[in-house]
Amino acid sequence: MNTVVMPSKPGGTIHSIPSKSHVHRLLICAALSSGITKITCSSSSEDIDATADCLASLCADIKKEESVFVVDGAKNQTSAQTKKKTLNCGESGSTYRFLFPITCALGANCSFSLKGRLPERPMDPLFNVLEQKGISISGKGTSEVSVSGKLRHGTFTIPGDISSQFISGLIFALPLLEGDSIIDITGTVESRKYIDITLSAVRSFGIIIYEEKNTFRIPGGQTYISPGRLASEGDWSNSAFWLCLSTLSGKPVTCKGLSMNSLQGDKDICRILRDFGAEVQISEDSVTVIPQNLKGITVDVSQVPDLVPAIAAVAVGAKGQTRIENAGRLRLKESDRLKAVSGVLNELGASVTETAEGLIIEGTGKIKGGTVDSWGDHRIVMMASMISAISGSPVKITNSQAVNKSYPGFFDDLSFLGVEILRED
C-alpha cells in the first residue's frame, strides 16, 4: 500500500493507543499463570498479535473479546511439553527474545518462525547463556530457529548494552526453574526502563525478584498468580509522534491517556521537547504541546532509541544544528534506522548527516516533499507522515503498511487531527 500525506497544519486532541511494551509483558505473565486474566487493551497491532498467537500455541488459551484479552494459563506447562510447536514471531523482536528463554524454562520443543530482518538481529549473547545451561539451538541466523532441552538454574551472565530484551526474557523464565538463579549484567545497561517495566509486570503476578545494581537474584519454584484484571498503559513511544507533530504544525496537540508515573522511558520526550523550546503542559492523564520557536539541541538517546525518528523530524523543523548521539543500536531494528531516517529526510529536502552512532541535522524549518519508501519500518512511516506539516508539496510513502507493526490505526488518527490522506492500494 502507498499513502499520500498532504501538507497541512494538524492539531487537536487524540487518545494514546495501548503500550505495546506493556501489553507484551502482561500477556506473557497471564499465560504463565493459572486461572483467567482479563487485560483491557483498546487496540492491537501485528507485534501484540504475534505474542498472543505464540502464547496460544505454546501454553495458554487466549482470545480477544472487543477491547479485552482473555487469557487462561491453566494448560501452560503440560501443553508446552507435548509435541513440537512452531511459534510465528513475524517481525516482533520482543516476541522472539521474550519467549525464547520461556520455552527453555518450560522444556518445550519449539521452532521459531521469523520474518523481515528479525533473523539478522543479535541473539548470540542470549543463545550462549542458554546453551551453557543445557539448551540445544539450531538454525541460528536463519528464518527458522529451533530449540530443545530443559533449562537449568544457575548464574546467567549477559551484557547490558546489546538488548534489554535478553534480560527481560530471562526475568520471565527463571522463576519457573526448580532452583535459584542470578542474572549478572555486565557493562552499561541501556534501555533500563524496559527492564523496569518487566520487573513491574512479573511482580504484579506475585513473582519475587531481588535486585542490587545490575544483579538480579531470582528464587526458583515460583508460580505466577493472576491478579484477575489489568489494563494496559498508554503508549509513550507512539504518542511521541503526536506530541512532536505539534512543533511542526504550529498548532497545539493534546494526547490523552498518558501518565508521567509510567515506567516507560519514552516519556522523556517531554523533557526533550522542552529542550528544543516547546511548551509542554502535563496534567494527570494527558500531555499538551504548544509550539514555540525551536532551536537545535544535542540529545543522548542511549536510553530512548525509539524516539529518534520523531526527534529527527522535530530537528528538521527547528533552527540550527541538532546532534543525536549514542543511537548505534538503531542499525539493528526493522531497518538500519539511522540510515533510513537520514535517507528519507534527505530525499524530502532536509539536510541530515549520518554518523556511526547518530545523526547531525541542520534544521531549516521546511522540506520540499516527494516520494519515499518506508524501509519496512513502522517508525519511518510515522516520521515521514508527520513531517508533511512543514512540506511544500505532498509526501508519498510507499509500502506504508509497515505501520501496522505497532499502530494499524495511525493514518485514521492522523486524519482525525486534520490531515488529508490519500491511500493507493
C-alpha positions as CSV (number, residue, x, y, z in Angstrom):
1,M,0.0,0.0,0.0
2,N,1.1,3.6,-0.8
3,T,-0.1,6.6,1.2
4,V,0.0,10.2,0.2
5,V,0.0,12.7,3.1
6,M,-1.0,16.2,2.0
7,P,0.7,19.3,3.5
8,S,-1.4,20.6,6.4
9,K,-1.4,22.1,9.9
10,P,-3.0,19.5,12.1
11,G,-3.9,20.0,15.8
12,G,-6.4,18.9,18.4
13,T,-6.8,16.1,20.8
14,I,-6.0,12.4,20.3
15,H,-6.0,9.4,22.6
16,S,-2.9,7.3,23.0
17,I,-3.0,3.7,21.9
18,P,-2.2,0.9,24.4
19,S,1.5,0.5,25.2
20,K,2.9,-2.3,23.1
21,S,5.7,-2.9,25.6
22,H,3.3,-3.1,28.5
23,V,0.8,-5.4,26.7
24,H,3.5,-7.9,25.6
25,R,4.6,-8.3,29.2
26,L,1.1,-8.6,30.7
27,L,0.1,-11.3,28.1
28,I,3.2,-13.3,28.9
29,C,2.7,-13.2,32.7
30,A,-1.0,-14.0,32.2
31,A,-0.2,-17.0,30.0
32,L,2.3,-18.3,32.6
33,S,-0.2,-18.0,35.5
34,S,-3.0,-20.3,36.4
35,G,-6.6,-19.1,36.1
36,I,-8.1,-16.4,33.9
37,T,-6.7,-12.9,33.4
38,K,-8.5,-10.1,31.6
39,I,-6.3,-7.4,30.1
40,T,-8.0,-4.3,28.8
41,C,-6.5,-3.3,25.5
42,S,-8.5,-1.0,23.3
43,S,-6.5,-1.8,20.1
44,S,-3.9,-4.3,19.0
45,S,-1.1,-4.5,16.4
46,E,0.9,-7.0,14.4
47,D,3.5,-7.3,17.2
48,I,1.0,-7.7,20.0
49,D,-0.9,-10.3,17.9
50,A,2.3,-12.2,17.3
51,T,2.9,-12.5,21.1
52,A,-0.7,-13.6,21.7
53,D,-0.7,-16.1,18.9
54,C,2.7,-17.6,20.1
55,L,1.5,-17.9,23.6
56,A,-1.7,-19.6,22.5
57,S,0.4,-22.1,20.6
58,L,2.8,-22.6,23.5
59,C,0.9,-22.6,26.8
60,A,-2.4,-20.8,27.1
61,D,-5.8,-20.2,25.8
62,I,-6.1,-16.6,24.5
63,K,-9.0,-14.8,22.9
64,K,-9.9,-11.2,22.2
65,E,-13.3,-10.0,23.3
66,E,-13.9,-6.5,22.0
67,S,-11.3,-4.4,23.9
68,V,-10.2,-7.2,26.3
69,F,-7.7,-10.0,26.0
70,V,-8.9,-13.0,28.0
71,V,-6.0,-15.3,28.9
72,D,-6.4,-18.7,30.5
73,G,-3.0,-20.1,31.5
74,A,-4.3,-23.3,33.2
75,K,-2.8,-25.5,30.5
76,N,0.7,-23.9,30.4
77,Q,3.4,-26.4,31.4
78,T,1.6,-29.5,30.4
79,S,0.7,-28.1,27.0
80,A,4.2,-26.8,26.4
81,Q,5.9,-30.2,26.9
82,T,3.8,-32.1,24.3
83,K,4.5,-32.3,20.6
84,K,6.9,-29.8,18.8
85,K,5.3,-26.4,18.2
86,T,6.0,-23.6,15.7
87,L,5.8,-20.1,17.1
88,N,5.3,-17.5,14.4
89,C,7.0,-14.3,15.6
90,G,6.6,-12.2,12.5
91,E,9.0,-9.3,12.8
92,S,8.5,-8.8,16.5
93,G,11.8,-8.8,18.4
94,S,10.0,-8.6,21.7
95,T,8.0,-11.7,21.0
96,Y,11.1,-13.7,19.9
97,R,13.5,-12.6,22.7
98,F,10.9,-12.8,25.5
99,L,9.6,-16.2,24.6
100,F,12.8,-17.9,23.7
101,P,14.0,-18.3,27.3
102,I,10.5,-19.1,28.4
103,T,10.3,-22.1,26.1
104,C,13.6,-23.3,27.5
105,A,12.3,-23.0,31.1
106,L,9.1,-24.9,30.2
107,G,11.2,-27.6,28.4
108,A,9.3,-27.0,25.2
109,N,10.5,-28.4,21.8
110,C,9.8,-25.4,19.6
111,S,10.6,-23.8,16.3
112,F,10.6,-20.0,16.0
113,S,9.5,-18.7,12.6
114,L,11.0,-15.2,11.8
115,K,10.3,-12.6,9.1
116,G,11.9,-9.5,7.8
117,R,15.2,-8.5,9.4
118,L,14.5,-10.4,12.6
119,P,16.8,-13.3,11.8
120,E,19.7,-10.7,11.5
121,R,19.1,-9.1,14.8
122,P,21.6,-10.0,17.6
123,M,20.8,-13.1,19.7
124,D,24.2,-14.7,20.4
125,P,24.6,-13.4,24.0
126,L,21.2,-14.9,24.9
127,F,21.9,-18.1,23.0
128,N,25.3,-18.5,24.7
129,V,23.9,-18.3,28.3
130,L,21.1,-20.7,27.4
131,E,23.4,-23.3,25.8
132,Q,25.6,-23.2,28.9
133,K,22.5,-24.3,30.9
134,G,21.5,-27.4,28.8
135,I,19.7,-25.9,25.8
136,S,20.3,-27.0,22.2
137,I,19.7,-24.5,19.4
138,S,19.8,-24.9,15.7
139,G,19.2,-22.7,12.7
140,K,20.9,-19.6,14.2
141,G,20.7,-16.6,11.9
142,T,18.0,-18.1,9.7
143,S,14.3,-17.7,9.5
144,E,13.6,-20.9,11.4
145,V,15.4,-21.3,14.7
146,S,14.7,-24.5,16.7
147,V,15.2,-25.1,20.4
148,S,15.1,-28.1,22.7
149,G,16.1,-29.2,26.2
150,K,15.2,-28.1,29.7
151,L,16.9,-25.0,31.2
152,R,19.0,-25.5,34.3
153,H,19.1,-22.9,37.0
154,G,22.3,-21.0,38.0
155,T,24.1,-17.8,37.1
156,F,23.4,-16.1,33.8
157,T,26.0,-13.5,32.8
158,I,24.9,-11.3,30.0
159,P,25.9,-7.9,28.5
160,G,23.6,-5.0,29.1
161,D,24.5,-2.9,26.0
162,I,23.0,-5.0,23.2
163,S,19.4,-5.6,24.1
164,S,17.4,-5.2,27.3
165,Q,15.0,-7.8,25.9
166,F,17.6,-10.5,26.7
167,I,17.3,-9.6,30.4
168,S,13.6,-9.3,30.3
169,G,13.3,-12.8,28.7
170,L,15.4,-14.3,31.5
171,I,13.4,-12.4,34.1
172,F,10.2,-14.0,32.8
173,A,11.7,-17.5,32.6
174,L,13.9,-18.1,35.6
175,P,11.3,-18.0,38.4
176,L,9.8,-21.2,36.7
177,L,13.0,-23.2,37.3
178,E,13.4,-25.5,40.3
179,G,16.4,-23.8,41.8
180,D,17.5,-20.3,42.4
181,S,19.2,-18.2,39.7
182,I,21.2,-15.0,39.2
183,I,21.2,-12.6,36.3
184,D,24.5,-10.7,36.3
185,I,24.5,-7.9,33.8
186,T,27.9,-6.7,32.6
187,G,28.8,-3.3,31.1
188,T,26.4,-0.4,30.5
189,V,22.7,-1.2,30.8
190,E,20.9,0.5,28.0
191,S,17.1,0.9,27.8
192,R,17.0,0.2,31.5
193,K,13.4,1.4,31.8
194,Y,12.2,-1.5,29.7
195,I,13.7,-3.9,32.3
196,D,11.9,-1.9,35.0
197,I,8.6,-2.5,33.1
198,T,9.3,-6.2,33.0
199,L,10.0,-6.3,36.8
200,S,6.8,-4.4,37.5
201,A,4.8,-6.8,35.4
202,V,6.1,-10.0,36.9
203,R,5.8,-8.6,40.4
204,S,2.1,-7.8,39.7
205,F,1.7,-11.5,39.2
206,G,3.4,-12.4,42.6
207,I,6.9,-13.1,41.4
208,I,9.7,-12.2,43.8
209,I,12.9,-10.8,42.4
210,Y,15.7,-9.2,44.4
211,E,17.9,-6.6,42.7
212,E,21.1,-4.9,43.6
213,K,22.6,-2.6,40.9
214,N,23.0,-4.8,37.9
215,T,22.4,-8.1,39.6
216,F,19.0,-9.9,39.9
217,R,18.5,-12.8,42.3
218,I,15.5,-14.9,41.4
219,P,14.2,-17.7,43.7
220,G,13.2,-20.8,41.8
221,G,10.0,-22.8,42.1
222,Q,7.7,-19.7,41.9
223,T,4.2,-19.6,40.5
224,Y,2.7,-16.7,38.5
225,I,-0.5,-15.7,40.3
226,S,-3.1,-13.9,38.2
227,P,-4.4,-10.6,39.7
228,G,-7.6,-11.1,37.7
229,R,-7.9,-7.9,35.7
230,L,-5.4,-5.4,34.4
231,A,-5.4,-2.5,32.0
232,S,-2.7,-1.5,29.5
233,E,-0.9,1.8,29.8
234,G,-1.0,4.4,27.1
235,D,2.0,4.1,24.7
236,W,4.6,6.9,25.1
237,S,6.7,5.6,22.1
238,N,3.9,6.1,19.5
239,S,2.3,9.1,21.3
240,A,5.6,10.9,20.9
241,F,4.9,11.4,17.2
242,W,1.7,13.3,18.1
243,L,3.5,15.5,20.6
244,C,6.2,16.2,18.1
245,L,3.7,16.9,15.4
246,S,2.6,20.0,17.2
247,T,6.1,21.5,17.0
248,L,5.9,21.2,13.2
249,S,2.3,22.1,12.5
250,G,2.3,25.2,14.7
251,K,-0.9,24.1,16.4
252,P,-1.3,22.6,19.9
253,V,-1.8,18.8,20.2
254,T,-3.1,17.1,23.3
255,C,-2.5,13.4,23.8
256,K,-4.7,11.8,26.4
257,G,-4.2,8.5,28.3
258,L,-0.6,9.2,29.2
259,S,0.8,9.2,32.7
260,M,4.1,10.6,33.9
261,N,4.0,7.8,36.6
262,S,4.6,5.3,33.8
263,L,7.9,3.4,33.8
264,Q,8.2,3.8,30.1
265,G,11.4,5.6,29.3
266,D,10.0,7.3,26.2
267,K,8.1,9.8,28.4
268,D,11.4,11.6,28.3
269,I,10.0,13.1,25.0
270,C,8.5,15.8,27.3
271,R,12.0,16.9,28.5
272,I,13.4,16.7,25.0
273,L,10.7,18.9,23.5
274,R,11.2,21.4,26.3
275,D,14.9,21.4,25.4
276,F,14.0,22.2,21.8
277,G,12.0,25.2,23.1
278,A,8.4,23.9,23.0
279,E,5.9,24.5,25.8
280,V,4.8,21.2,27.4
281,Q,1.8,21.1,29.7
282,I,1.3,18.0,31.8
283,S,-1.9,17.0,33.6
284,E,-3.0,13.9,35.4
285,D,-3.7,11.8,32.3
286,S,-2.7,13.9,29.3
287,V,0.1,16.0,27.7
288,T,-0.3,19.1,25.6
289,V,2.4,20.5,23.4
290,I,2.1,24.2,22.5
291,P,4.6,25.1,19.7
292,Q,7.1,27.8,20.1
293,N,10.2,28.9,18.2
294,L,12.5,25.8,18.2
295,K,16.3,25.7,18.4
296,G,18.7,22.8,17.7
297,I,20.0,20.7,20.6
298,T,22.3,17.8,21.4
299,V,20.5,14.8,22.7
300,D,21.8,11.5,24.1
301,V,19.3,8.7,23.1
302,S,21.0,5.7,24.6
303,Q,18.1,5.1,26.9
304,V,15.3,6.1,24.4
305,P,16.4,5.0,21.0
306,D,12.8,4.5,19.7
307,L,12.3,8.3,19.9
308,V,14.9,9.0,17.2
309,P,12.6,9.3,14.2
310,A,10.3,11.7,16.0
311,I,13.2,13.7,17.4
312,A,14.8,13.9,13.9
313,A,11.6,15.3,12.4
314,V,11.4,18.0,15.1
315,A,15.1,18.8,14.4
316,V,14.4,19.5,10.8
317,G,11.7,22.0,11.9
318,A,14.0,23.6,14.4
319,K,16.5,26.4,13.6
320,G,20.2,25.4,13.8
321,Q,22.0,22.1,14.3
322,T,20.8,19.1,16.2
323,R,23.1,16.2,17.1
324,I,21.5,12.9,18.0
325,E,24.1,10.7,19.8
326,N,24.5,7.2,21.1
327,A,22.0,5.7,18.7
328,G,24.1,2.9,17.2
329,R,21.7,0.1,18.2
330,L,19.2,1.6,15.8
331,R,21.1,-0.1,12.9
332,L,19.7,-3.4,14.1
333,K,16.0,-2.5,14.1
334,E,13.3,-3.3,11.5
335,S,15.6,-1.3,9.2
336,D,19.0,0.2,9.7
337,R,17.1,3.0,11.3
338,L,19.9,5.6,11.2
339,K,20.3,5.1,7.5
340,A,16.6,5.0,7.0
341,V,16.0,8.3,8.9
342,S,18.8,10.1,7.1
343,G,17.9,8.7,3.7
344,V,14.2,9.5,4.0
345,L,14.6,13.0,5.4
346,N,17.3,13.9,2.8
347,E,15.1,12.7,0.0
348,L,12.4,15.0,1.3
349,G,14.7,18.0,1.2
350,A,16.3,18.0,4.7
351,S,20.0,18.2,5.5
352,V,21.0,15.2,7.6
353,T,24.4,13.6,8.0
354,E,24.7,10.1,9.3
355,T,27.5,9.2,11.7
356,A,28.5,5.8,13.1
357,E,26.4,6.3,16.3
358,G,23.9,9.1,15.4
359,L,22.7,11.9,13.2
360,I,23.6,15.6,12.6
361,I,20.6,17.6,11.4
362,E,20.8,21.1,10.0
363,G,17.3,22.5,10.8
364,T,15.7,24.9,8.2
365,G,12.1,24.7,9.2
366,K,10.9,23.3,5.9
367,I,11.2,20.5,3.4
368,K,10.2,20.2,-0.3
369,G,8.2,16.9,-0.1
370,G,8.4,14.0,-2.6
371,T,8.2,10.2,-2.6
372,V,10.0,8.0,-0.1
373,D,9.9,4.3,0.9
374,S,9.0,3.1,4.4
375,W,12.1,0.8,4.5
376,G,9.7,-1.7,6.0
377,D,9.8,0.2,9.3
378,H,6.7,1.4,11.2
379,R,8.5,4.4,12.8
380,I,9.8,5.6,9.4
381,V,6.2,5.7,8.1
382,M,5.1,7.8,11.1
383,M,8.1,10.1,10.8
384,A,7.6,10.7,7.0
385,S,3.9,11.4,7.6
386,M,4.3,13.9,10.4
387,I,7.0,15.9,8.6
388,S,4.5,16.7,5.9
389,A,3.4,19.5,8.2
390,I,6.4,21.5,7.0
391,S,6.4,20.3,3.4
392,G,5.9,22.4,0.3
393,S,4.2,19.5,-1.5
394,P,2.7,16.1,-0.7
395,V,4.7,13.3,0.9
396,K,4.1,9.9,-0.7
397,I,5.1,6.9,1.3
398,T,5.4,3.6,-0.5
399,N,4.9,0.3,1.4
400,S,3.2,2.3,4.1
401,Q,1.5,-0.8,5.5
402,A,4.7,-1.3,7.6
403,V,3.0,1.0,10.2
404,N,0.7,-1.9,11.1
405,K,3.5,-3.5,13.1
406,S,2.7,-1.2,16.0
407,Y,0.0,1.2,15.0
408,P,-2.6,0.0,12.4
409,G,-4.9,3.0,13.1
410,F,-2.2,5.6,12.6
411,F,-3.5,7.1,9.4
412,D,-7.0,7.2,10.7
413,D,-5.8,9.1,13.7
414,L,-3.7,11.4,11.6
415,S,-6.7,12.2,9.5
416,F,-8.7,12.9,12.7
417,L,-6.3,15.6,13.6
418,G,-7.0,17.3,10.3
419,V,-4.5,15.8,7.7
420,E,-5.8,14.8,4.3
421,I,-4.7,11.3,3.5
422,L,-4.9,9.6,0.1
423,R,-4.5,5.8,0.0
424,E,-3.3,3.9,-3.0
425,D,-3.7,0.1,-2.9
